Amino acid sequence: MIPPALDYALRVTRELGLSGESSCVDRDKPLRVYIAVEGRLAGHPDHEVALLWTECHGWAIAVEKPGTAELEVVEHLGGAVEPPPRTVARWVRRVLARHSPDLARNSTNNVPAPHSGQVA
């Protein structure tokens, strides 16, 4: 039988559309979960992104420093420690969209992208 906290982490993983292949669980107290997430953050374009959960603090998005296993938390999901999986997935998608390296690159000083000279 799967412990309730692990079942919860699996449901969040599925809600994000991930296989859970790049995740791990530390069963020591406090229980901790690591889930690798597809995407990059503008302030850390060369860092892998991960979703972290602890039974004490809930969810956070972190980046892995290149060449190390060190994690830097970028943002916490406030509120309940175990919000519904759909809530977690929406939050992750919003954070990734808001911190997208492409969005940051294209919105610098609100300068329009250069025109190709062709008219559609």
C-alpha positions in Angstrom: 0.0 0.0 0.0 1.3 3.5 -0.9 1.5 5.9 2.0 -1.0 8.9 1.6 1.8 11.5 1.1 3.4 9.5 -1.7 0.0 8.9 -3.4 -0.5 12.7 -3.2 2.8 13.4 -4.8 2.0 10.9 -7.6 -1.3 12.6 -8.3 0.5 16.0 -8.6 3.0 14.4 -11.0 0.2 13.0 -13.1 -1.7 16.3 -13.1 1.5 18.0 -14.5 1.6 15.4 -17.3 4.9 14.0 -16.0 5.9 10.3 -15.8 7.6 10.7 -12.4 10.7 9.1 -13.9 12.9 12.0 -12.8 11.6 12.2 -9.3 12.7 10.9 -5.9 11.3 10.7 -2.4 13.2 11.0 0.8 11.2 9.0 3.3 13.1 10.4 6.3 11.1 12.8 8.5 10.1 15.3 7.3 9.1 13.5 4.2 10.4 15.2 1.0 9.6 14.9 -2.7 11.6 16.1 -5.7 10.0 16.2 -9.2 12.0 17.3 -12.2 10.0 19.8 -14.3 10.3 20.6 -18.0 11.2 24.2 -18.6 13.5 27.0 -17.7 13.3 30.2 -15.7 14.4 33.6 -17.1 16.7 34.4 -14.2 18.3 30.9 -14.4 18.3 29.9 -18.1 21.0 27.3 -17.6 19.5 25.7 -14.5 17.2 22.6 -14.4 13.9 23.3 -12.7 12.4 21.1 -10.0 9.2 21.0 -7.9 9.9 20.3 -4.2 7.4 19.3 -1.5 7.9 18.7 2.2 5.2 17.6 4.6 6.1 20.7 6.8 6.3 23.5 4.1 4.3 22.3 1.1 5.4 23.1 -2.5 8.2 25.2 -3.9 9.9 25.6 -7.3 13.6 25.5 -7.2 16.5 25.5 -9.7 19.6 23.2 -9.6 22.9 25.0 -9.8 24.8 23.6 -12.8 27.4 20.9 -11.9 26.0 20.5 -8.4 23.1 19.0 -6.6 22.4 22.2 -4.8 18.9 23.6 -5.0 17.9 27.2 -4.8 14.2 27.8 -4.0 12.7 30.5 -6.4 9.1 30.6 -5.3 6.8 28.9 -2.7 3.1 28.0 -3.2 1.5 29.6 -0.1 -1.5 28.2 1.7 -2.2 24.6 2.5 0.6 22.0 2.7 -1.4 19.6 0.5 -3.5 21.7 -1.9 -5.4 19.8 -4.7 -3.1 18.5 -7.4 -4.8 20.7 -10.0 -4.0 23.8 -7.9 -0.3 22.8 -7.8 -0.2 22.1 -11.5 -1.8 25.5 -12.4 0.6 27.3 -10.1 3.6 25.5 -11.7 2.4 26.4 -15.2 1.9 30.1 -14.2 5.3 30.3 -12.7 7.0 28.8 -15.7 5.0 31.1 -18.1 5.8 34.2 -16.0 9.5 33.3 -15.8 9.9 32.1 -19.3 13.4 33.0 -20.8 11.7 33.6 -24.2 9.2 36.0 -22.7 11.9 37.9 -20.9 14.0 38.1 -24.0 11.1 39.4 -26.1 9.8 41.9 -23.6 13.0 43.8 -22.9 12.0 47.4 -22.7 8.8 46.6 -24.6 10.7 47.0 -27.9 8.9 45.4 -30.7 10.6 42.5 -32.5 12.2 43.5 -35.7 10.0 43.2 -38.8 11.1 40.9 -41.6 10.0 43.4 -44.2 7.5 40.9 -45.7 3.8 41.5 -45.6 1.5 38.5 -45.1 
